[in-house]
Amino acid sequence: MSPAHASPVKSAARVLQVLEHFRNVRVPQSLKQLTTALGYPQSSTTVLLKSLIALGYLNYDRVRRVYFPTLRVADLGDWVANELLGRGRMSEAMRDIHNATGETVSIAVQNDVFIQYIRVIQSTHPLRFFTEEGSMRPLVESALGWLLMSTHADDEVERLIRRANIAVSSPERRVPVAQMMEKVASLRSGKVAYAEGVPLQGGATVCVLLPVAVHEQPVVLGMGGALDRVRPMKARYTAMLKRAAQEVGQSAATRPAAG
């Protein structure tokens, strides 16, 4: 089915998947490479690519027969990072922690009953867990999600847990509501969470609630890695994250108002 006859949702999804594929490979791609990587029929892929060329989002090299995004794609989102992360300390905090530990460092916000990683710096260690930027997982399956739920009142937490459990991929991984509510309540005062084996076996996560908001939404700064590396460094990593959160808050308080 061609994009012209596909549902708007399907067509939109394919456009975004094409652009995400280019973000991952970062080199020009032929029609065959795109259809193989994305699993689309060649006919509909051709129509889709021609549409993106006509709109100015893809460049087509007729000599090499390859496609590549134009700067118009970059222009679409060049303002988003500043809006979400601010122009200074939040991104700097991520880089400082990453440089000091080599572990995966992330910024996450709540998106319905999920957490969404809006910025990720990948680990440089040989043994590491990959977290894709923009990816989401149910709130109950992440220490970052537990912290985000701790910003809500108990009745809302209960509703989020029940709905997030439905979003969990397999029933055996759903968590008891009362147990999760107790865990979330215990995090409210310290605003720090630590978890082992969640969301991945063999991994550990340390995270802290930041004293700033993104579009009035709470923000969590987290870091994670192999359990054998993180567990002995738990105290140091926790102190590092708390210090970063304090600096982010101080930076936000002293930043001149826009306009």
Summary of the structure (lengths in Angstrom):
residues: 259
radius of gyration: 20.9
end to end distance: 48.9
largest distance: 63.1
contacts: 774
relative contact order: 0.11
helix: 50%
strand: 21%
